[in-house]
Amino acid sequence: MSKGFIPPHGGYQDLLAFKKARIVYDATVFFCDRYIDVRSRTHDQMVQAARSGKQNILEGSQASGTSREFEIKLTNVARASLEELLEDYRDYLRVRSHELWDKNSKQALYVRKLGSDKDASYETYRTYFETRPAEVTANIIICLIHQTNYLLDQLIRRQEQDFLENGGLKENMFKARLLRRDEQRREK
């Protein structure tokens, strides 16, 4: 506490949820540019939802040093944005009469296995995204969104626990000030 009251923050690049959200964003940009008319409102909304999913993780991580509340809110915004994107992909499949993979299908389990690599990136999936038909690509991205949402749910629970255990900025500022006063009294 004597070194400061602002806790370590940032480090979003190391969060698995951020890494997955980045893959979802990159894949969505590719998917929309390839399969959805660039002039379509859906194109823009899907790309923006994917971007929001990624960027709000980053912003929440950076804000965590001064506002645990803001961190949790932004992480939840990321989660909500990806849920919106998930529904866009489901809509894409449904209105075109394409199959939505069951979560325990052979294909979904394969994607889940690929996703277990903590160092996975867009490159891990590039061949699948760029060589498969739209309905397969959409299903792969749906699997990745589910993985990312699961990680975000875990992250939100961890953020909640961290707040309960360590408090927020005002609490820590007050504790730091009391500690400093005690140190000053002892020095006299």
N, C-alpha and C positions, 0 to 999 in steps of 0.2 A: 504494500500500500504506500510506503514512503516514497517510492519512485514515481508515483502518479496515480491518478484515479481513473484514467481512461484505459479500459482493458485493451489487450491486443485485439485487433480487428482486421478485416480484409482477408486475404488468403483464399478468395473465392476460386482462384484458378485450381486449387487443390481439391475443391469440393466435387465429389463424383456427380452430384446433381447438376452442377454447372457444366461439367464435361459432357454429360448426356444432353443437357439442354442445348449446348452448342451444336452437337450432332443433329438434333431435331431441327434447329434453325437452318443449318447448312443444307440438310436434306429437303426441308420445306422450300427453300429458295430454289433449289434444283427442280423439285417436283412442280412447283407453280410456274416456273419459267418454261418448263417443258410441256405441261399438260393443261394449264389454265391460261386463258387469254389474258395477256398482260394488262389490257384495258378493263378487265373485269374487276368489280369491287371485291369479289371473292379472293382474287389473287392478292390484292393489297392487304385484305383483312387476315388472310392466313399467314402471310409473311410477317405482318405486324404482331400477330398473336405469338408466333414462334420467337420473334425478337423480344417481345415483352417477357416471355418465359425466361429467356436467357438473361436479359439485362436487369430484370428485377432481382434476380439472385445476386448478381454483381453489386447492385446498388444497396441491397439489404446488408450484404456482407460488409461493405464499406461504412455504412451508417451504424453498424452494430457498436462501434466504439462509444458513440454518444447517445444512442437511442435503441435499446433492446426492443421497445414497442414498435419503432419504425422498421427494424430488421424483420420482426415477425410479420408485420403488415405487408412488407414488400415481398417476402418469401411466399406469403399467401396469394399476393397478386400474381406472382410467377405461376403458382399452382393453378389459379383460376384461368389464366391466359392459356395454359397448356390444355386445360379441360375444354376450353372453347375450341382450340385447334383440333383436339381429338374429335369433337363433334363435327367439325368441318370435313375431316377425313372420312368419318362414318357417312356423312351426307353424300360425299363424293361417290363412295361405293354404292350406297343405297339407290341414289337416283339413276345410276347407270346399271343397276341390276347386277353388280359384282358381289362376290362373296366376301363377307367379313370373317376372317379366320377366328376360330374358337381359340381361347387362350391356351388350351392344351393340345391344339393341333400340332402335327409334326413340324409344320413350317414355323409356327409361333415358338415352339420349344427350341428350334434351331436358332432363331433370332435371339431368344433369351440366352442361349448358350454363348453366342457371339458377344452379347452384351455383358457377360460376366467378366470379361477382360477389363480391368480397371484403367488400362491405357488405351482403350478403344477410342477411335476418332472417326471422323467422316471417312477417312481412308480405309478403315476396317470394313465399311459397308459400300464403298464406292462402286465396286463391281456389281453388286446387287441393285443399287439404285439406278445405275446407268445402263444396265443391260436387260432388266426385267420390264414387263409391261406395267402400265400405270397401276392396275389393281394390285399387283404384287408389291410394287414400291409403296403404295398407300398403306397396305397391311404391315409392311416392315416398319414404316414410320409410326403407325399406330402402336406396334409393340414397343418401340423406343419411347413413345410418349408415356405409355403405361409404366415403363421402367423409371422414367424421370419423375413421374407423379408419385410413385412409391417412395423414391428417394426424397422428394420434397416433403412428403408426409412425415417421414422419419426426421428430416431436418427441422421441421416445425416443432415436433415433439421435443427434440433436443434443445431447441431455442427456448421453449417454454421451461424445461427443466433448468437450463442455465440461468434463466431469469429468477426462478424460485430459489436457486442455490446462491446466486451471486448478487441479486438485486439489479437495480438500474443505476444510471449515471448520478441522479440526485442523491440517492442513498449512498453511493460510493464517494461522492464529493463531500457529503456530510461526515462520513467516517474518516476520510483523509484529513479534513479540517480538524476534527477532534484529535486525531493522532498527532498532527503537526503542533497543535496547542500543547499537548502533553509533552512533546519533545522540547518545545520552547521553555516550558516551565522547568523541566529537568536541567536544561542548560544554564539556567539562572542561578 
